[in-house]
Amino acid sequence: MIPVEQRLLTDLREGDQKAFEELFARYSRQLFQFSLNFLKSKEAAEDIVQETFVRIWDNRMQVRTDGSFQAYLFTIALNAIRKHFNRLSKSKEIRFNVLTDLLDETAAPDERNDFQFVMDKLDEFIAAMPETRRAVFVKKKLEGKSLREIADEMNFTTKSAEYHITQAMKFLKAEFEKLQIKGIIFYYLFIR
């Protein structure tokens, strides 16, 4: 008699949706708890679970039926968690560099140009962008993706991605100029 998990994995490899759903039901809670322990955010943990199972489905033909599926699953999740932390780290590093250079360049920054103010305003301005434009901007400037990658992910042309970046940069430049925050911040936001 074939063990249940091995049968499910064999069915999964053949594209059986019910087998996939059963594997999800068996492991999603454990995977969520595992992710939550690292990320301390329910939303981020849910994203990791979803990303992991999407990857399982997309690569179902490579899933081994003779190994530990749980170990395979948790390895994928751990890699997704690492990527999540790398994205956060890169975003914080860019934001810190913006502030450092801005303050170095300003002879006597007034209170409203301090780090938290600038970062809060940046977050506020990004949040105020139309949804698609904001998504393209975040993918390009904070996640470091190419225009081609963004266009592929969002199902439009590289010209459309480029247009959204250009419009986002114009918007941010105008908003920061209203606050009289100029100089190096634009180098980090728009040129890098």
BALOBA-1460 file (C-alpha; in Angstrom, 3 decimals):
// residues 192
<rec num="1" residu="m" x="0.000" y="0.000" z="0.000"/>
<rec num="2" residu="i" x="1.318" y="3.449" z="-0.979"/>
<rec num="3" residu="p" x="1.607" y="5.962" z="1.895"/>
<rec num="4" residu="v" x="-0.938" y="8.776" z="1.690"/>
<rec num="5" residu="e" x="1.631" y="11.556" z="1.263"/>
<rec num="6" residu="q" x="3.436" y="9.722" z="-1.530"/>
<rec num="7" residu="r" x="0.099" y="9.210" z="-3.328"/>
<rec num="8" residu="l" x="-0.726" y="12.905" z="-2.911"/>
<rec num="9" residu="l" x="2.655" y="13.924" z="-4.298"/>
<rec num="10" residu="t" x="2.251" y="11.586" z="-7.269"/>
<rec num="11" residu="d" x="-1.189" y="13.051" z="-7.955"/>
<rec num="12" residu="l" x="0.197" y="16.571" z="-7.530"/>
<rec num="13" residu="r" x="2.840" y="15.886" z="-10.164"/>
<rec num="14" residu="e" x="0.022" y="14.924" z="-12.514"/>
<rec num="15" residu="g" x="-1.713" y="18.268" z="-11.899"/>
<rec num="16" residu="d" x="-4.391" y="17.040" z="-9.504"/>
<rec num="17" residu="q" x="-5.897" y="20.132" z="-7.843"/>
<rec num="18" residu="k" x="-7.485" y="18.100" z="-5.032"/>
<rec num="19" residu="a" x="-4.107" y="16.623" z="-4.077"/>
<rec num="20" residu="f" x="-2.668" y="20.144" z="-3.975"/>
<rec num="21" residu="e" x="-5.534" y="21.319" z="-1.766"/>
<rec num="22" residu="e" x="-5.063" y="18.385" z="0.586"/>
<rec num="23" residu="l" x="-1.327" y="19.109" z="0.892"/>
<rec num="24" residu="f" x="-2.179" y="22.738" z="1.566"/>
<rec num="25" residu="a" x="-4.656" y="21.689" z="4.276"/>
<rec num="26" residu="r" x="-2.041" y="19.402" z="5.849"/>
<rec num="27" residu="y" x="0.845" y="21.874" z="5.954"/>
<rec num="28" residu="s" x="-0.400" y="25.465" z="5.691"/>
<rec num="29" residu="r" x="-0.937" y="25.980" z="9.439"/>
<rec num="30" residu="q" x="2.510" y="24.666" z="10.322"/>
<rec num="31" residu="l" x="4.061" y="26.764" z="7.578"/>
<rec num="32" residu="f" x="2.168" y="29.852" z="8.744"/>
<rec num="33" residu="q" x="3.373" y="29.362" z="12.340"/>
<rec num="34" residu="f" x="6.935" y="28.775" z="11.130"/>
<rec num="35" residu="s" x="6.839" y="31.991" z="9.065"/>
<rec num="36" residu="l" x="5.161" y="33.987" z="11.829"/>
<rec num="37" residu="n" x="7.930" y="33.033" z="14.261"/>
<rec num="38" residu="f" x="10.444" y="34.704" z="11.941"/>
<rec num="39" residu="l" x="8.442" y="37.607" z="10.578"/>
<rec num="40" residu="k" x="6.239" y="38.605" z="13.540"/>
<rec num="41" residu="s" x="3.570" y="39.727" z="11.080"/>
<rec num="42" residu="k" x="0.442" y="37.758" z="10.215"/>
<rec num="43" residu="e" x="0.177" y="39.393" z="6.784"/>
<rec num="44" residu="a" x="3.808" y="38.673" z="5.917"/>
<rec num="45" residu="a" x="3.479" y="35.086" z="7.175"/>
<rec num="46" residu="e" x="0.351" y="34.597" z="5.062"/>
<rec num="47" residu="d" x="2.252" y="35.939" z="2.048"/>
<rec num="48" residu="i" x="5.046" y="33.425" z="2.651"/>
<rec num="49" residu="v" x="2.554" y="30.539" z="2.845"/>
<rec num="50" residu="q" x="0.915" y="31.680" z="-0.375"/>
<rec num="51" residu="e" x="4.236" y="32.218" z="-2.147"/>
<rec num="52" residu="t" x="5.479" y="28.795" z="-1.036"/>
<rec num="53" residu="f" x="2.411" y="26.933" z="-2.257"/>
<rec num="54" residu="v" x="2.338" y="28.874" z="-5.532"/>
<rec num="55" residu="r" x="5.921" y="27.770" z="-6.060"/>
<rec num="56" residu="i" x="4.975" y="24.166" z="-5.215"/>
<rec num="57" residu="w" x="2.183" y="24.263" z="-7.790"/>
<rec num="58" residu="d" x="4.326" y="25.954" z="-10.446"/>
<rec num="59" residu="n" x="7.116" y="23.396" z="-9.941"/>
<rec num="60" residu="r" x="4.932" y="20.368" z="-9.229"/>
<rec num="61" residu="m" x="6.681" y="18.287" z="-11.896"/>
<rec num="62" residu="q" x="9.957" y="18.557" z="-9.933"/>
<rec num="63" residu="v" x="8.448" y="17.564" z="-6.573"/>
<rec num="64" residu="r" x="10.020" y="14.317" z="-5.422"/>
<rec num="65" residu="t" x="7.679" y="11.602" z="-4.250"/>
<rec num="66" residu="d" x="10.375" y="9.679" z="-2.362"/>
<rec num="67" residu="g" x="11.754" y="12.466" z="-0.137"/>
<rec num="68" residu="s" x="10.452" y="14.508" z="2.731"/>
<rec num="69" residu="f" x="7.852" y="16.885" z="1.320"/>
<rec num="70" residu="q" x="7.731" y="18.761" z="4.624"/>
<rec num="71" residu="a" x="11.482" y="19.454" z="4.505"/>
<rec num="72" residu="y" x="11.162" y="20.596" z="0.877"/>
<rec num="73" residu="l" x="8.226" y="22.851" z="1.750"/>
<rec num="74" residu="f" x="9.963" y="24.470" z="4.704"/>
<rec num="75" residu="t" x="13.153" y="25.013" z="2.694"/>
<rec num="76" residu="i" x="11.156" y="26.958" z="0.107"/>
<rec num="77" residu="a" x="9.499" y="28.982" z="2.871"/>
<rec num="78" residu="l" x="12.827" y="29.731" z="4.553"/>
<rec num="79" residu="n" x="14.250" y="31.002" z="1.268"/>
<rec num="80" residu="a" x="11.174" y="33.212" z="0.801"/>
<rec num="81" residu="i" x="11.633" y="34.562" z="4.341"/>
<rec num="82" residu="r" x="15.287" y="35.362" z="3.581"/>
<rec num="83" residu="k" x="14.239" y="37.231" z="0.433"/>
<rec num="84" residu="h" x="11.667" y="39.146" z="2.466"/>
<rec num="85" residu="f" x="14.332" y="40.247" z="4.972"/>
<rec num="86" residu="n" x="16.729" y="41.156" z="2.150"/>
<rec num="87" residu="r" x="14.073" y="43.405" z="0.576"/>
<rec num="88" residu="l" x="13.387" y="45.077" z="3.934"/>
<rec num="89" residu="s" x="17.072" y="45.526" z="4.587"/>
<rec num="90" residu="k" x="17.671" y="47.082" z="1.177"/>
<rec num="91" residu="s" x="14.734" y="49.443" z="1.623"/>
<rec num="92" residu="k" x="15.946" y="50.561" z="5.056"/>
<rec num="93" residu="e" x="19.506" y="50.997" z="3.781"/>
<rec num="94" residu="i" x="18.347" y="53.199" z="0.898"/>
<rec num="95" residu="r" x="16.199" y="55.275" z="3.214"/>
<rec num="96" residu="f" x="19.046" y="55.650" z="5.721"/>
<rec num="97" residu="n" x="21.468" y="56.711" z="2.973"/>
<rec num="98" residu="v" x="18.996" y="59.313" z="1.751"/>
<rec num="99" residu="l" x="18.831" y="60.869" z="5.193"/>
<rec num="100" residu="t" x="22.553" y="60.692" z="5.890"/>
<rec num="101" residu="d" x="23.485" y="62.375" z="2.648"/>
<rec num="102" residu="l" x="20.702" y="64.918" z="2.958"/>
<rec num="103" residu="l" x="21.829" y="65.929" z="6.430"/>
<rec num="104" residu="d" x="25.508" y="66.020" z="5.396"/>
<rec num="105" residu="e" x="24.667" y="68.366" z="2.545"/>
<rec num="106" residu="t" x="22.516" y="70.715" z="4.613"/>
<rec num="107" residu="a" x="24.470" y="73.182" z="6.717"/>
<rec num="108" residu="a" x="21.811" y="73.644" z="9.382"/>
<rec num="109" residu="p" x="18.825" y="71.413" z="8.837"/>
<rec num="110" residu="d" x="15.751" y="72.680" z="10.619"/>
<rec num="111" residu="e" x="13.626" y="70.362" z="12.706"/>
<rec num="112" residu="r" x="11.195" y="69.552" z="9.930"/>
<rec num="113" residu="n" x="13.969" y="68.120" z="7.752"/>
<rec num="114" residu="d" x="15.018" y="65.443" z="10.210"/>
<rec num="115" residu="f" x="15.189" y="61.802" z="9.262"/>
<rec num="116" residu="q" x="11.800" y="60.745" z="10.536"/>
<rec num="117" residu="f" x="10.057" y="63.669" z="8.881"/>
<rec num="118" residu="v" x="11.659" y="62.929" z="5.519"/>
<rec num="119" residu="m" x="10.936" y="59.204" z="5.744"/>
<rec num="120" residu="d" x="7.358" y="59.794" z="6.872"/>
<rec num="121" residu="k" x="6.822" y="62.196" z="3.984"/>
<rec num="122" residu="l" x="8.374" y="59.743" z="1.534"/>
<rec num="123" residu="d" x="6.039" y="56.988" z="2.752"/>
<rec num="124" residu="e" x="3.084" y="59.383" z="2.638"/>
<rec num="125" residu="f" x="3.855" y="60.493" z="-0.928"/>
<rec num="126" residu="i" x="4.367" y="56.932" z="-2.151"/>
<rec num="127" residu="a" x="1.073" y="55.896" z="-0.518"/>
<rec num="128" residu="a" x="-0.690" y="58.785" z="-2.280"/>
<rec num="129" residu="m" x="0.274" y="57.503" z="-5.733"/>
<rec num="130" residu="p" x="-2.276" y="55.606" z="-7.820"/>
<rec num="131" residu="e" x="-2.075" y="51.885" z="-7.017"/>
<rec num="132" residu="t" x="-0.370" y="50.730" z="-10.232"/>
<rec num="133" residu="r" x="2.133" y="53.580" z="-10.204"/>
<rec num="134" residu="r" x="2.969" y="52.903" z="-6.562"/>
<rec num="135" residu="a" x="3.471" y="49.186" z="-7.249"/>
<rec num="136" residu="v" x="5.795" y="49.909" z="-10.192"/>
<rec num="137" residu="f" x="7.762" y="52.484" z="-8.176"/>
<rec num="138" residu="v" x="8.222" y="50.137" z="-5.205"/>
<rec num="139" residu="k" x="9.330" y="47.274" z="-7.466"/>
<rec num="140" residu="k" x="11.859" y="49.478" z="-9.267"/>
<rec num="141" residu="k" x="13.220" y="51.728" z="-6.527"/>
<rec num="142" residu="l" x="12.896" y="49.640" z="-3.385"/>
<rec num="143" residu="e" x="13.076" y="46.077" z="-4.692"/>
<rec num="144" residu="g" x="15.591" y="46.893" z="-7.451"/>
<rec num="145" residu="k" x="13.743" y="45.099" z="-10.236"/>
<rec num="146" residu="s" x="14.347" y="45.866" z="-13.899"/>
<rec num="147" residu="l" x="11.681" y="47.412" z="-16.119"/>
<rec num="148" residu="r" x="11.417" y="44.090" z="-17.976"/>
<rec num="149" residu="e" x="10.812" y="42.166" z="-14.728"/>
<rec num="150" residu="i" x="8.191" y="44.680" z="-13.651"/>
<rec num="151" residu="a" x="6.460" y="44.600" z="-17.041"/>
<rec num="152" residu="d" x="6.381" y="40.785" z="-16.991"/>
<rec num="153" residu="e" x="5.015" y="40.660" z="-13.426"/>
<rec num="154" residu="m" x="2.351" y="43.277" z="-14.058"/>
<rec num="155" residu="n" x="1.413" y="42.173" z="-17.578"/>
<rec num="156" residu="f" x="2.188" y="45.361" z="-19.457"/>
<rec num="157" residu="t" x="4.973" y="46.761" z="-21.659"/>
<rec num="158" residu="t" x="8.317" y="48.097" z="-20.493"/>
<rec num="159" residu="k" x="7.221" y="51.459" z="-21.904"/>
<rec num="160" residu="s" x="4.248" y="51.430" z="-19.510"/>
<rec num="161" residu="a" x="6.548" y="50.573" z="-16.593"/>
<rec num="162" residu="e" x="8.908" y="53.359" z="-17.631"/>
<rec num="163" residu="y" x="5.997" y="55.803" z="-17.878"/>
<rec num="164" residu="h" x="4.860" y="54.974" z="-14.337"/>
<rec num="165" residu="i" x="8.396" y="55.428" z="-12.969"/>
<rec num="166" residu="t" x="8.739" y="58.788" z="-14.736"/>
<rec num="167" residu="q" x="5.387" y="60.008" z="-13.428"/>
<rec num="168" residu="a" x="6.164" y="58.778" z="-9.902"/>
<rec num="169" residu="m" x="9.506" y="60.588" z="-9.922"/>
<rec num="170" residu="k" x="7.942" y="63.825" z="-11.167"/>
<rec num="171" residu="f" x="5.309" y="63.594" z="-8.451"/>
<rec num="172" residu="l" x="7.833" y="62.947" z="-5.660"/>
<rec num="173" residu="k" x="10.165" y="65.677" z="-6.904"/>
<rec num="174" residu="a" x="7.319" y="68.197" z="-6.918"/>
<rec num="175" residu="e" x="6.146" y="67.170" z="-3.450"/>
<rec num="176" residu="f" x="9.631" y="67.355" z="-1.937"/>
<rec num="177" residu="e" x="10.243" y="70.716" z="-3.592"/>
<rec num="178" residu="k" x="7.085" y="72.016" z="-1.911"/>
<rec num="179" residu="l" x="8.719" y="71.021" z="1.375"/>
<rec num="180" residu="q" x="11.989" y="72.647" z="0.248"/>
<rec num="181" residu="i" x="13.811" y="69.343" z="0.563"/>
<rec num="182" residu="k" x="16.181" y="69.178" z="-2.375"/>
<rec num="183" residu="g" x="19.570" y="67.885" z="-3.321"/>
<rec num="184" residu="i" x="20.869" y="64.435" z="-2.667"/>
<rec num="185" residu="i" x="17.482" y="62.923" z="-1.853"/>
<rec num="186" residu="f" x="16.671" y="63.032" z="-5.567"/>
<rec num="187" residu="y" x="19.896" y="61.270" z="-6.411"/>
<rec num="188" residu="y" x="18.840" y="58.306" z="-4.286"/>
<rec num="189" residu="l" x="15.204" y="58.313" z="-5.287"/>
<rec num="190" residu="f" x="15.489" y="58.987" z="-8.981"/>
<rec num="191" residu="i" x="18.941" y="58.262" z="-10.324"/>
<rec num="192" residu="r" x="20.163" y="55.199" z="-8.391"/>
